[in-house]
Amino acid sequence: MTQLKNKTAIVTGASNPRDIGTAICRKLASQGINIFFTHWNADIDWIVEFQQEIENMGLHCDSLEIDLANAHAASVIFDTVESKLDYPSILVNNAAHSTIDGYKLLDAKTLDEHYAVNMRTTFLLCAEFARRFSIYGLNAGRIINMTSGQDIGPMAGELAYAATKGAISAFTRSLSQEVAPLGITVNAVNPGPTDSTWMTDEIRKNLLPKFPMGRIGLPEDVASTIAFLASDEAKWITGQIIHSEGGFIRG
C-alpha cells in the first residue's frame, strides 16, 4: 500500500503488549509512519521499551500518559504531539472505557464514566484534528474510530458501553461529510471479539465456535484494516463503519 510517508499518527490506548492499540502502532510504524500514542496505568518500563522498538525502525516515537476522562485531554494531546513530533495527519481513536452493568446496575456515575472517554474525548479529538488540519497546511488526513458492532447486534449487560460506543457510528458518518472538503476521511472499524487483554480461556472456548475461520480475531487483524484506511488507497472511502469480524456469527 502507498502510505502517508513521513507523517505522524496519533493512536490512543496503547498500554499493554497485547492491546489493539499496540498492534496498530506497530503496523503503522511498519509503513514508515511516526507514532505518538497515549497510555494509562501502564508499565512504564514497557512503555520505554515499546518506544525504543519503534525508534529502532528509524522512526520518531513518543507517548503521553493521560486519563482520557479529563475534559481537556484532546487539546493536551495535540499540544504535546506538536511539541514533540510533528503535525499529525492520522488519528486513531482506539482507547475505550468498559465495565459490566446491565439495567440493574446502571446509574449516572457509570454512564458519565463511559461518556467521558468513549464519546467526549473521542469526539473532541476528532474536532481538534479537523480544526488544526487546515492550519497545518496538509491536504490528506485520516480519522479512524473504533466501534464494537453496536450497529449490527445487542450487547446485553454492557448498556453504558454499547450506548456510548454506538454513538461513535453516528458521529463518524456526520463528521465525514463536514470535513470531506478539507481532504479528511472519517471511518470507523468494528473488529469483533478480539483476543487482547480482556479475553479469558473460558471466553475463548465460548467464542471459538462462532468464528467460521477456525480462530478468534487478533489485534493484528484490526491493525491491518486500520493501516489500509490510513493509506492512499483508501482516499475514496469515508463515512463508513467497517465490520472486520472474520465472519463472526452473532446470536
Secondary structure, 3 states (H helix, E strand, C coil): CCCCCCCEEEECCCCCCCCHHHHHHHHHHHCCCEEEEEECCCCHHHHHHHHHHHHCCCCCEEEEECCCCCCCHHHHHHHHHHHHCCCEEEEEECCCCCCCCCCCCCCHHHHHHHHHHHHHHHHHHHHHHHHHHHHHCCCCEEEEEECCCCCCCCCCCCHHHHHHHHHHHHHHHHHHHHHHHHCEEEEEEECCCECCCCCCHHHHHHHHHHCCCCCCECHHHHHHHHHHHCCHHHCCCCCCEEECCCCCCCC
